[in-house]
Each structure stands twice: as structure tokens, then as C-alpha cells.
Amino acid sequence: MKSLWLESSPRIPVDTFQADGQYDSVVVGAGITGLTTATLLARSGQRVAVLEARTVGAVTTGNSTAKVSLLQGTQLSSVIKHHGAALARHYVTANREGQSWLLRFCDENNVSYDVRDAFNYAITDDGARLLGEERDACATSGLSAVLEDSSELPFPVTRTLRVAGQAQVHPLEVLAALAADLRKHSGELIEGVRVTGVKAGSTKGERSTIQTSLGEISAASVIIATGTPILDRGGHFSVLRPHRSYAVAFTVQDEIPQGMYLSVDSPSRTLRTAMVEGRPYLIVGGNGHTVGREAHTQSLVDDIIRWTQEHFPTAQAAFSWSAQDYQPASSVPYVGKMPVGGQSIYAATGFNKWGFTNGVAAGLALSAEILGGQMPWAKELYKTRVGKQDALSTAKTNAGVGVEMVTGWLGGLARTSHARPAEGQGVIVREGARPVGVCQIAGVTHRVSAVCPHLGGVLSWNDAEQSWDCPLHGSRFTHDGVRLEGPATRDLQAP
């Protein structure tokens, strides 16, 4: 699976890794958060390097729907429930600042984007009630939203909630422009280098050592912008729910809606248009689930195709992909200094699918903090720290992790068959006392340890993407064991 955005990405020049290099700041991760932060720091005159284990935008940013919207499902209702109206207003301010900065950057760098109204929609009475609650939450939080009873969608709705004047982008075009700006200000962008650890300075002001697959470098500040932090010292994995959802880009001859739409009913559906290389597409996504806890992920992609062709009869699937996002227990992102392990390591995570506003806002806040500036909304919004959020939500997340840990080991150890799986499929078998993953790809049988190197969860097979996924904290690996994403920092071992 490869997204429309990655398939049509502009060329992004990169730099060469230099072992023992010394920097003012090193950013880990070349998505929207990492490149925004790095660009802002480089503009200030800092010597900055961005390290990306794969390629620019290869993880969440390049697989998103790339909506730059202040209307985010029922997010504001959730923030008010957890923290009250005052923090919800700071949340809106942060996202508005992120949106404004990004669109202004696009204007200044000739990056095209579409201005669209954003809609939540409901097809049930319960969904309509949720929209009424979110409208009230928007009003309380300083965001103007309008309830309506009709829409341009080709199926009946009970109600919509509209916020005018939002935007949608081609995410790789945005990242390419950020990368160019970074390098114009002498920043370095390095692909294919995996960060495996960070050794913080033992005293205030002492530089941190960044350990990578190609050697060590050092920096005064380290920013972890990897979706979920790769350093366990913050404990973020315990308060984030890894969530995977799917998207398909269609060519369509029917008339298609021009707004950006998101359902509040289940199963989830998100819709937007895109004009890529002169060709119009309808992008439809949804069917999200906790990573590693869905038996047949390809059926979720097939369901999106079926649903779209039911409502848009001429739709033909051209690209399909999926993205991984992290839902915070506290309903707001975790941004700031790592709670354990030094004063020079920062992290940004928990954007809950809205990284094109939240991630940019985090970049603004982190760069300001590192450079000695202040943003009043950031001080309030990001005061929630790991260990101080909603205890019930955290308990539920960890309870699910515990169940998966036990059932994964019992299930993995119960299967003793050595039969070769069908093409494109994978199974967990027992070899001695250890679970082993066996899959069949392009006629070749691959065998890897089925134990996640992060915290020992037993992996499951993702048939849509032919990957091994961890149901505990969302680490993912290729069919032959190479790490893709998540908190793990190592590949799978040989069985």
C-alpha cells in the first residue's frame, strides 16, 4: 500500500550523515511536526539536523488525509469533558495559530492548497445529538460553527455541523517546501538514519548524545517528533492508544462533494477531494481500530471501496493506504520537555489525527521554548503531563494492553502448525517456547520472532499492509522484520 501523496511526492534533496557532528538542535522525525520545528530553529540561526529513519513523510504525515481544519469531529466536547472550557479555548487558539502559520508559509512558498468548508455529519439521531453538543462546545471555545439539516452528500444525513474557510493540502508538497526552507537556512535533512537512543547530559547545559544506526552525534537540544516517542523514559506509550485507519483515492465521474466531511457515527467515514498532477480524486477513509487488534485488515479497505461505490457508482479505486495516529488519554497533546532524563530532550505526540494544526502548533511552541520565547496558550495547553491525566482513561488503555499481552502469548504458544500460510498471509506458530511469525510474500516464506522488542508483546499479522503489528503499543515491522514505526527502536530478531 502506498498513498497518493507519496506516489506523487516532489523530489526532496537530502544531506549526508556525519558521525560525531555537533548541533544546536537535532530533530528526530521528518513529518509535519519535525520539519516545522526544525525550520523555525534554523531560521533563528541554530545549526539543526533532522534525522529520519525512512524517508520524509513516510509515516503519518504522508499517509494522512491532510485536512488543515479547526473542526475536528467531537474533539472540543472531549477536551471540555476532561479539562473544562478554559483549556478548550487554549486548544482552539493553538490550532488556529498552527493553521495560520502553515497557510501563510504555503502562500510565501508557492505551495497550493484548497480552501474548503469543513463538515461533521450525522446519519443517526444519536449522531445529530453529538453534533449539537459539539456546536455548543465550539461556541464555548471561541470557534464559530453552524448546524444545518442538509448537505451535498449523495445520501441522507440527519444533521451537519459546518465551520467555514478551512483548508486541505498535498502533504508532501508542504514537507518539500519546509525541507527546502530548512536547508536554505543551513539545516541538514538526513534520511535512512535510525535513532536508537539518547543519552542526556548529566548536568544542566551539558550536551546530549544521540545514538544512531550510523554513529553518534551531539546536540544541546533534542526534539522527538516520531508520532509516538521512541524513548520510553517519558512513559508516553502508557497513555497513548495507537490507532490505525484506512484511506482510498478514487477516480470518479459522478459529481463529488467539495467540502471536507467527517462522520460522527460508526463506522467512521472521512471525505475530501484532491487534484494531483492534473487529475481529480475523491479520497474516502475510515474504519479505524486499535493497532494489532483487527483480524483481517484488508476487509476494512474492501469495505471502504464497497461503501464508496454504493454512493458514487463510477468510483474506481486508484490508491489505498493507511495511517497510524495516537489518541491521548488526556484528550490534548503531550508537548514539552521529557518528564524523565534531562532538561534538553523534548517530545510532541498525541495529535489524535489532527497533526496539520496540532503538529504545527507544537513546532511553534517547542521552538519558542528552546529559543527563550513564550506563548501563553502553550504554557496552559501543554501543562498536562504523563502521569497527571485522566486516570480512568489510562486504566482502560493499560487494561486492554494487559489482556493483549496474556492472550497473545497464550494464542501464539497454542499454534504449533508449521504449514506454509497462503500467499500474502501470516501466522504465529510455536517453536520451543517462543512465538514465531511465518508469512508468505511473493512465493517466499519469511520467518521472524513474533515478540515485539519494545515490551514483549506478541505480534499479529496485518494482511492489508503485509506487516507484523504489535497490539500493545503500536510498533510495526515489515514482513521480514524491519521496524516501520512505533516506540520500538530495533528490528525483529531471527527466530
Secondary structure, 3 states (H helix, E strand, C coil): CCCHHHHCCCCCCCCCCCCCCEEEEEEECCCHHHHHHHHHHHHCCCCEEEEECCCCCCCCHHHCCCEECCCCCCHHHHHHHHHCHHHHHHHHHHHHHHHHHHHHHHHHCCCCEEEEEEEEEECCHHHHHHHHHHHHHHHHHCCCCEEECCCCCCCCCCEEEEEEEEEEECHHHHHHHHHHHHHHCCCEEEECCCEEEEECCCCCCCCEEEEECCEEEEEEEEEECCCCCCCHHHCHHHCEEEEEEEEEEEECCCCCCCCEEEECCCCCEEEEEEEECCEEEEEEEEEEEECCCCCCHHHHHHHHHHHHHHHCCCCEEEEEEEEEEEEECCCCCEEEECCCCCCCEEEEECCCCCHHHHHHHHHHHHHHHHHCCCCHHHHHHCCCCCCCCCHHHHHHHHHHHHHHHHHHHHHHHHCCCCCCCCCCCEEEEEECCEEEEEEEECCEEEEEECECCCCCCECEEECCCCEEECCCCCCEEECCCCEEECCCCCCCCCC
